[in-house]
Amino acid sequence: MRKIKNIVIIFFFGVLTSCGQNKKASIEIKKLPNNFLNSAGNISANTKGIIHLDAEYSVKNNKTGNADIYLIHKKGGDWWIEQAKKNFPKSIVSRNRYAKQIIAQDSKALNDYNKWAFFIDKKYLETKSESAEGGEFTSHYPKKNSEITVVLFEQKAGDTEWVAIDSVTYNTDSNGNEVETRDKKGSYYLSSEWEINFIEEKIKESNK
């Protein structure tokens, strides 16, 4: 289940050109703050050199919504994995330690990374109380029995602005789970598959 600083909210309308399977191309877009990455946590990296973070609504002064965020170095995922091993040669999880080191550094280091955020506006979220060993806490999930829009934002290496490049809209059932959506060709897909396939393609491109 996807969980996703005080800013001025700007709304504008536009038609996005689809780079994936897209149910609805004309959508309402909220402009992300340039420092949106500061609202993210739970840093990890996989063996392909993809850094992943998530931004959760109401956590770390995030007042916009939920997002899955991915970073790939402009020199490629394979190159990045080698740098992780060089920086932490004795660690079996060098990639995670290196990812956390990178995120903790100043913005100059992050300028070398292409970034993508799969964003769900707060208006599509509802709260849910949960319990853990540390006590009770509140999480935010897509609303039940609702139509949810995920907007894909991109911040290219060296840029400061997040630009909306695509979107997908899906429905949720009475449990808040995504209902499979049929595309124009009659195939079913999930927004999570759209997200995974997009990032997988970007990591391939980065290594060319």
LOMAR-75969 format. One record per residue (C-alpha): x negated, y, z; residue in one letter; residue number from 0. Coordinates in Angstrom, 2 decimals. Layout:
residues N
<site <X Y Z> "A" NUM>;
...
end
This chain:
residues 208
<site <0.00 0.00 0.00> "M" 0>;
<site <-1.49 3.27 -1.04> "R" 1>;
<site <-1.96 5.76 1.82> "K" 2>;
<site <-2.69 8.78 0.78> "I" 3>;
<site <-7.10 22.24 4.04> "K" 4>;
<site <-4.25 24.53 4.35> "N" 5>;
<site <-3.97 25.98 0.85> "I" 6>;
<site <-1.72 28.11 -1.30> "V" 7>;
<site <0.47 25.75 -3.29> "I" 8>;
<site <0.74 26.57 -6.96> "I" 9>;
<site <3.27 24.89 -9.21> "F" 10>;
<site <3.24 24.81 -12.96> "F" 11>;
<site <4.73 22.61 -15.66> "F" 12>;
<site <2.94 20.96 -18.53> "G" 13>;
<site <2.94 17.99 -20.84> "V" 14>;
<site <0.11 15.56 -20.22> "L" 15>;
<site <-1.36 13.37 -22.91> "T" 16>;
<site <-1.29 9.80 -21.69> "S" 17>;
<site <-4.53 7.88 -21.27> "C" 18>;
<site <-2.69 4.83 -19.96> "G" 19>;
<site <0.76 3.34 -19.73> "Q" 20>;
<site <2.96 6.28 -18.81> "N" 21>;
<site <6.67 6.28 -18.07> "K" 22>;
<site <7.07 10.05 -17.89> "K" 23>;
<site <4.58 12.49 -19.43> "A" 24>;
<site <6.28 15.81 -18.56> "S" 25>;
<site <5.80 16.30 -14.83> "I" 26>;
<site <5.57 18.84 -12.06> "E" 27>;
<site <1.96 19.31 -10.99> "I" 28>;
<site <0.46 20.61 -7.78> "K" 29>;
<site <-3.01 22.04 -8.22> "K" 30>;
<site <-5.52 20.37 -5.91> "L" 31>;
<site <-7.89 22.56 -3.89> "P" 32>;
<site <-11.46 22.48 -5.19> "N" 33>;
<site <-12.66 21.13 -1.83> "N" 34>;
<site <-10.06 18.35 -1.70> "F" 35>;
<site <-12.85 15.81 -1.24> "L" 36>;
<site <-13.36 17.23 2.26> "N" 37>;
<site <-9.94 15.84 3.17> "S" 38>;
<site <-10.97 12.26 2.41> "A" 39>;
<site <-12.47 9.50 4.53> "G" 40>;
<site <-12.83 5.71 4.76> "N" 41>;
<site <-15.89 5.74 2.51> "I" 42>;
<site <-16.96 2.55 0.75> "S" 43>;
<site <-18.70 1.46 -2.45> "A" 44>;
<site <-18.49 -1.73 -4.48> "N" 45>;
<site <-21.18 -3.71 -6.27> "T" 46>;
<site <-20.47 -1.85 -9.52> "K" 47>;
<site <-21.49 1.52 -8.07> "G" 48>;
<site <-18.01 2.96 -7.59> "I" 49>;
<site <-17.59 5.06 -4.45> "I" 50>;
<site <-14.06 5.02 -3.03> "H" 51>;
<site <-12.41 7.30 -0.45> "L" 52>;
<site <-8.82 7.91 0.55> "D" 53>;
<site <-7.15 11.15 1.53> "A" 54>;
<site <-4.21 10.68 3.88> "E" 55>;
<site <-1.56 13.36 4.32> "Y" 56>;
<site <-1.91 15.24 7.65> "S" 57>;
<site <-5.36 13.72 8.30> "V" 58>;
<site <-8.48 15.95 8.23> "K" 59>;
<site <-6.35 19.07 7.63> "N" 60>;
<site <-4.92 17.57 4.45> "N" 61>;
<site <-1.53 19.22 3.85> "K" 62>;
<site <-1.06 18.21 0.22> "T" 63>;
<site <-0.44 14.47 -0.01> "G" 64>;
<site <-2.05 11.04 -0.32> "N" 65>;
<site <-4.79 10.13 -2.77> "A" 66>;
<site <-7.17 7.39 -3.77> "D" 67>;
<site <-10.44 9.07 -4.81> "I" 68>;
<site <-13.25 7.53 -6.87> "Y" 69>;
<site <-16.75 8.81 -7.64> "L" 70>;
<site <-19.17 7.53 -10.29> "I" 71>;
<site <-22.64 9.00 -10.81> "H" 72>;
<site <-23.21 10.57 -14.22> "K" 73>;
<site <-26.19 8.24 -14.74> "K" 74>;
<site <-23.98 5.20 -14.28> "G" 75>;
<site <-22.94 2.64 -11.72> "G" 76>;
<site <-25.86 0.29 -12.38> "D" 77>;
<site <-28.34 3.13 -11.87> "W" 78>;
<site <-26.57 4.12 -8.64> "W" 79>;
<site <-26.75 0.60 -7.20> "I" 80>;
<site <-30.52 0.58 -7.77> "E" 81>;
<site <-30.82 3.88 -5.91> "Q" 82>;
<site <-28.82 2.45 -3.02> "A" 83>;
<site <-31.20 -0.51 -2.77> "K" 84>;
<site <-34.24 1.80 -2.88> "K" 85>;
<site <-32.84 4.03 -0.11> "N" 86>;
<site <-31.75 1.15 2.15> "F" 87>;
<site <-33.95 -1.83 1.15> "P" 88>;
<site <-33.37 -3.77 4.36> "K" 89>;
<site <-29.60 -3.39 4.46> "S" 90>;
<site <-27.24 -6.05 3.08> "I" 91>;
<site <-24.64 -3.31 2.61> "V" 92>;
<site <-26.98 -0.69 1.15> "S" 93>;
<site <-24.25 0.59 -1.17> "R" 94>;
<site <-21.92 1.54 1.72> "N" 95>;
<site <-24.69 3.20 3.69> "R" 96>;
<site <-25.84 5.11 0.62> "Y" 97>;
<site <-22.27 6.19 -0.21> "A" 98>;
<site <-21.77 7.58 3.28> "K" 99>;
<site <-25.09 9.39 3.07> "Q" 100>;
<site <-24.10 10.97 -0.24> "I" 101>;
<site <-20.69 12.13 0.98> "I" 102>;
<site <-22.26 13.59 4.13> "A" 103>;
<site <-24.66 15.70 2.06> "Q" 104>;
<site <-23.93 19.16 0.71> "D" 105>;
<site <-21.92 19.77 -2.44> "S" 106>;
<site <-25.06 20.05 -4.57> "K" 107>;
<site <-25.59 16.29 -4.39> "A" 108>;
<site <-21.96 15.63 -5.29> "L" 109>;
<site <-22.26 17.78 -8.42> "N" 110>;
<site <-23.84 14.79 -10.15> "D" 111>;
<site <-20.70 12.67 -9.74> "Y" 112>;
<site <-17.60 12.40 -11.88> "N" 113>;
<site <-14.54 12.23 -9.61> "K" 114>;
<site <-10.96 11.08 -10.00> "W" 115>;
<site <-8.04 11.41 -7.59> "A" 116>;
<site <-4.80 9.40 -7.95> "F" 117>;
<site <-2.54 11.80 -6.08> "F" 118>;
<site <0.96 11.48 -4.56> "I" 119>;
<site <2.51 14.76 -3.44> "D" 120>;
<site <3.71 14.98 0.16> "K" 121>;
<site <7.32 15.41 -1.05> "K" 122>;
<site <7.27 11.76 -2.12> "Y" 123>;
<site <6.08 10.53 1.29> "L" 124>;
<site <7.80 9.45 4.48> "E" 125>;
<site <6.37 8.78 7.92> "T" 126>;
<site <6.06 5.41 9.58> "K" 127>;
<site <5.00 4.74 13.17> "S" 128>;
<site <2.49 1.93 13.54> "E" 129>;
<site <0.60 0.31 16.39> "S" 130>;
<site <-2.96 -0.88 16.80> "A" 131>;
<site <-5.37 -1.61 19.64> "E" 132>;
<site <-6.10 2.10 19.92> "G" 133>;
<site <-2.41 2.91 20.40> "G" 134>;
<site <0.36 4.23 18.18> "E" 135>;
<site <-0.24 6.37 15.12> "F" 136>;
<site <1.72 7.76 12.18> "T" 137>;
<site <1.09 6.82 8.56> "S" 138>;
<site <2.64 8.19 5.37> "H" 139>;
<site <3.94 5.95 2.61> "Y" 140>;
<site <5.94 6.47 -0.62> "P" 141>;
<site <9.62 6.92 0.17> "K" 142>;
<site <12.00 3.97 -0.07> "K" 143>;
<site <14.49 3.77 -2.95> "N" 144>;
<site <12.83 6.69 -4.68> "S" 145>;
<site <11.09 7.70 -7.89> "E" 146>;
<site <7.42 8.38 -7.19> "I" 147>;
<site <5.00 10.27 -9.44> "T" 148>;
<site <1.26 9.64 -9.29> "V" 149>;
<site <-0.86 12.36 -10.90> "V" 150>;
<site <-4.39 11.57 -12.02> "L" 151>;
<site <-6.79 14.47 -11.42> "F" 152>;
<site <-10.35 14.62 -12.74> "E" 153>;
<site <-13.33 16.69 -11.62> "Q" 154>;
<site <-16.22 16.18 -14.02> "K" 155>;
<site <-19.84 16.28 -12.85> "A" 156>;
<site <-20.91 19.90 -12.47> "G" 157>;
<site <-17.34 21.27 -12.39> "D" 158>;
<site <-15.52 22.65 -9.36> "T" 159>;
<site <-11.86 22.37 -10.41> "E" 160>;
<site <-9.62 19.30 -10.36> "W" 161>;
<site <-7.78 19.01 -13.66> "V" 162>;
<site <-4.61 16.91 -14.12> "A" 163>;
<site <-5.18 14.53 -17.04> "I" 164>;
<site <-2.44 11.90 -16.74> "D" 165>;
<site <0.45 10.63 -14.64> "S" 166>;
<site <2.70 7.66 -14.08> "V" 167>;
<site <6.13 7.46 -12.47> "T" 168>;
<site <7.57 4.42 -10.74> "Y" 169>;
<site <10.46 3.43 -8.47> "N" 170>;
<site <10.39 1.91 -4.99> "T" 171>;
<site <12.78 -0.62 -3.48> "D" 172>;
<site <14.47 -0.64 -0.07> "S" 173>;
<site <11.20 -1.73 1.56> "N" 174>;
<site <9.17 1.00 -0.10> "G" 175>;
<site <7.43 -1.44 -2.44> "N" 176>;
<site <6.85 -0.52 -6.05> "E" 177>;
<site <9.25 -1.96 -8.59> "V" 178>;
<site <7.55 -3.13 -11.77> "E" 179>;
<site <8.06 -0.67 -14.60> "T" 180>;
<site <8.58 -1.63 -18.24> "R" 181>;
<site <6.55 0.40 -20.73> "D" 182>;
<site <7.51 1.24 -24.32> "K" 183>;
<site <6.13 -2.08 -25.57> "K" 184>;
<site <8.22 -4.04 -23.10> "G" 185>;
<site <5.30 -5.01 -20.87> "S" 186>;
<site <5.45 -4.71 -17.11> "Y" 187>;
<site <2.81 -2.88 -15.13> "Y" 188>;
<site <2.20 -1.44 -11.67> "L" 189>;
<site <0.65 1.95 -10.90> "S" 190>;
<site <-2.07 0.12 -8.97> "S" 191>;
<site <-3.00 -1.77 -12.14> "E" 192>;
<site <-3.05 1.49 -14.10> "W" 193>;
<site <-5.41 2.91 -11.46> "E" 194>;
<site <-7.71 -0.11 -11.41> "I" 195>;
<site <-7.88 -0.41 -15.18> "N" 196>;
<site <-8.72 3.28 -15.58> "F" 197>;
<site <-11.61 3.15 -13.09> "I" 198>;
<site <-12.91 -0.11 -14.55> "E" 199>;
<site <-13.07 1.55 -17.98> "E" 200>;
<site <-14.89 4.58 -16.53> "K" 201>;
<site <-17.55 2.42 -14.88> "I" 202>;
<site <-18.13 0.67 -18.22> "K" 203>;
<site <-18.49 4.02 -19.96> "E" 204>;
<site <-20.94 5.23 -17.31> "S" 205>;
<site <-23.38 2.41 -18.05> "N" 206>;
<site <-23.53 2.90 -21.82> "K" 207>;
end
